[in-house]
Structure formats: structure tokens, C-alpha cells
């Protein structure tokens, strides 16, 4: 049992304005590359740093979640027999890929009766797996809502054979709350069923209903997370969703609940969209630059239920994937697809339980929960290494032969004070060797999945935290830094996101402006730092007069990075030049090092000048 703390939901003046906007017809549809408003100031939508904020803390700590794909398509269980007798196979995309006529799809949905959906059993399966949050499909691409929405009748209450007194999202919310598990909802922007979706002239009507549904989900179920999908350009039907639509929706959702965590598919999967990126069916080889991330994967070959799909991942693969993901600073969202009666397939339950048994034994979960990437060591060929505080968790998937060492390559000086194999009394010899350490266990592995060696380390000495208040910021009413600046002040961090509604100041136009930040930056470690900028349109970064990042070619949202060696406690001169041409304006400055996790450079380490 574990608890969660999130900011209380607020509905202030902005929320009321958002509700009023919805009441009068919703936000207007924008063209693909809309002009921004003529003058500032506008709202800085970068309200916090997802890498460090309290709002995202639970998500960063939990690491392992359950994805649930469940909808009207589940009723077909992966197969559709056409009138001519031919059989077509698919799962959640079966309506489109098998070209099922609307009336036929609606007819089968009317027979959908997931009477055996057991929210407590699903939550128990997640608990047994060690999964600490759940995301369930509230509406997939077929437009079918899995709650009693008031926006249409294409939903589980009004168009099914299911008990009309039941609400599976409410049931799952109650069970998740009782278990201390956060609940989130998947919601597809792309809608194959709504008649107003594909036509640009009627798309605003669809958006009004979409906003209404999302408000229902937030108000009625208080989700911790909204997981969007279906944002890409597409036809059959045409998808009119634009970057402006994504920016408006993200702002609206945070008016409804400032504590929501939202994925990057709310926009166009850019590094500036939402709180985290969403690699699908893959694990990045290294931490993602400039954005939190979560890898979503299936347990077999489909998201929705397909009765013929028995290509299940082993529990060993699940655990090893989770260890790789956590060691690179990501989350792992693993999918189950209930059948037409609402039952999670037993092979899924079995594999989840086996993964949870591994995690729960001998403190191995320390390699995952609250742990993350460490730049102190290189990713080894024999497994994965994550860090939590002053502990490194070396998860060994290829145990060495007796007497043979595991080599750990160090990227910064540190000391290993002790080493032990979790779940074993065997000794582990630690020997400095070449560019790091040799770890030599004295006995056998503790299991075929992975053995975990916990290393208690003495990390590099950190200088005291700084006392800075930010950098001097000068902004010009042009994008060439010409003439005197129109505005001068101090920015606590370099973290700006002006989407389609303004600039830093009323004296600055919303397009064709520039900003220069100057002063000092004070690191806490004697290490090589990686600086990452997330910008749109151009950026240049100097440290002590050296050009570290140089991207002066106008570009859309993009992460750039460069490295430089810094001295702990010393104030190094810094200058950042950013220009905004047209479109959106983004500028963020992050840093990381072997001892410093990726984050937006905090104000206390920045000094005006």
C-alpha cells in the first residue's frame, strides 16, 4: 500500500474563462501555421520544470504503470467476418483496417456487454505486478466513450448491452484510490465516428464536444494524468488537429486542474508538448534530451484483445525492459487488453504477477522505484545501472562465470564503499581497474531474470547550493538585437514557452523579437556538463566566451546540446541569445552531468550580470 500527494484541483478565474469559452462554442479552428497575436505580453505556459516539479513527482517516482486498451472493438475480439464470409483480423484498429461499415460496427457495439469487468481484480493485478499507476482508454479512435458522457449517445451506457447502472471508470477510480494507485485516462483526438470531425467547417463543433468530454473526465473522475493519442496528420477521416489546437487544449486542461500530468501527444509529439515524450514499442538507448519520457509497450502483439494472439512477452523480458527503462530515466507503461466480457487474459495476469514477484523480493524494487539515470557510469553490456540517492543498483542479466569480474566504467571519480548481491550473503570484491571498477561476485546468480548488486557509493563532493536569483534578461522589439533593448529585467530561470498568444512584455511584439540572457552560472560539481537548449526559432549559448551551442538557423521546436567542463562553486560567465521569428516562441536551458540529473538550471545557481 502506498499513498500519493498531488496539488489540489483548482478552478480559478482562468478556469471559468475556459468554461465560458466552451459554453459559447469552444475554441476556433486554426490553420496549420497560424499567425500569432500582434503584440505582447502573453502567457508563459512553462509554469514549472517537469524534471523537478512537485506536480510530476509521483509520476517520476512510480516508473511502472499499467496501460489498458478496452472499448467497443474488444467485443469483436480481433476478428471480423464480412458479409462475403472473408475474415479480417485486427484489434483496436479493426473498424478502419477491416473497413467495417458504420452500421455494422454500431450493431456489434450494441451487443457489447463487459459484465465481468472487475475493477478490484484489475487493480489487484497491477499491485501484484508492482505497477503504481493505471491508464485506461476512455475513448479510442472509433470515438466510443467508455463512460456515460452527456455529449453524445455513442458510449458504453447508451449504446451497448451493459448494465446502465454501472460506470467502469468510476469503479476503477474507486478501486485505484483504495489501493493508493493513481488513475489516468487515454483519450483519442482522432475520431472516426463523429460526423463533424473531418470537415474544417464543422471541426469547431467537434472540438466543443471534445472539450465537454474532457471536462467531464476531469470533473467527475479527477484523473492524475491524461494520455492523448491520434494527433497526427491523417485521412479517412481527415485529421485537422494543429499545433495551435494542442497548445489551446493543454492550457485549458491546466485551467481545469493545474496538477494534471499530460503527455506530448496533446500537441504534435514535439519536445515542447506536454510533460513527457511517448516512444512506442521501443526503449531509447539513452536518456531523452529536454523532456521526461515513458515507453509504452504491449504484452503481446496487439493493444486491444485479439483471441488468436498468443505471442506473449516473458516475465523476464518485462523485468529487463523495466530495468533498462528506469536506468535511462524513463517510465514503462505496459499494456493489457481485456476481452469482450471485460476480463484480463490469464497469460497477462500471470506474467504481471511473475514480474511483480521479482520486483518485490530482496529489495530489488530499489532499482526501479524512485531510481533513475546516473551519469556516473556507462551503460554496461551485462545489464543496467540505476541510481537512487547514494546507492547504485547494478542489475546483472548476464552473470559472469566464477571468478570473472563485471567491469563498471566510471565517468566521474567516486568511491564504492560497499557492495552486496540482494538476496544473497555472498561477497562482492570491488577493485579499481582501468577506467572504473571490477565487481567480482563470489557465488552464483540469484535468479535467471536478473541479479541485483547494490553499491553504496561516496559520490563526488558537491559545492554548497548557490544563492543566485536568476540571469539578466534583455528583450528587443526585433529579432536582430538591434538598438537598445525595449525591456530589461531578471529571469529566475530560462524557461519560456510563448505559444500563440504573446511575448515577454507589452513593449515586445509577438513575432520578430529577441532576448539575451547574461550573468553567471555556478555548478556544484567539478565535472563536464551537458547543456541542453529547447528552442524555437534560433539559439546560441556561450560559457566563458566559448560557443557551446550554435543553432542560428531558424527551426521549429528542437533540442540542441553541447558540453563544457566546469568548476564547482565557480561563477562561469554565461550568455544566451534567442530569437523568435514567426510561430511559437520557446526557450529552455537545462543542464546535466555525471552527478547532476537533467533539469532546468535552477535560479539559485544563476546570477544576474
MOWO-V356551 format. One record per run of one state. SS is the DSSP state (alpha for helix, beta for strand, coil for the rest). FROM is the first residue (numbers start at 1). LEN is the number of residues. If there is no record, write none. Layout:
[[SS;FROM;LEN] [SS;FROM;LEN]]
This chain:
[[coil;1;12] [alpha;13;11] [coil;24;15] [beta;39;1] [coil;40;17] [alpha;57;6] [coil;63;1] [beta;64;5] [coil;69;3] [alpha;72;5] [coil;77;2] [beta;79;3] [coil;82;5] [beta;87;3] [coil;90;4] [alpha;94;4] [coil;98;4] [alpha;102;9] [coil;111;8] [alpha;119;11] [coil;130;3] [beta;133;7] [coil;140;5] [beta;145;1] [coil;146;9] [beta;155;1] [coil;156;12] [alpha;168;12] [coil;180;2] [beta;182;7] [coil;189;14] [alpha;203;19] [coil;222;3] [beta;225;5] [coil;230;13] [alpha;243;14] [coil;257;4] [beta;261;3] [alpha;264;3] [coil;267;9] [beta;276;2] [coil;278;2] [beta;280;1] [coil;281;11] [beta;292;7] [coil;299;16] [alpha;315;13] [coil;328;3] [beta;331;6] [coil;337;9] [alpha;346;15] [coil;361;3] [alpha;364;4] [coil;368;4] [beta;372;1] [coil;373;4] [beta;377;1] [coil;378;5] [beta;383;6] [coil;389;2] [beta;391;6] [coil;397;9] [beta;406;5] [coil;411;4] [beta;415;7] [coil;422;6] [beta;428;6] [coil;434;2] [beta;436;6] [coil;442;9] [beta;451;8] [coil;459;12] [beta;471;6] [coil;477;10] [beta;487;5] [coil;492;3] [beta;495;4] [coil;499;10] [beta;509;1] [coil;510;3] [beta;513;10] [coil;523;4] [beta;527;10] [coil;537;1] [beta;538;6] [coil;544;2] [beta;546;6] [coil;552;6] [beta;558;9] [coil;567;4] [beta;571;10] [coil;581;4] [beta;585;8] [coil;593;6] [beta;599;2] [coil;601;2] [alpha;603;3] [beta;606;3] [coil;609;1]]
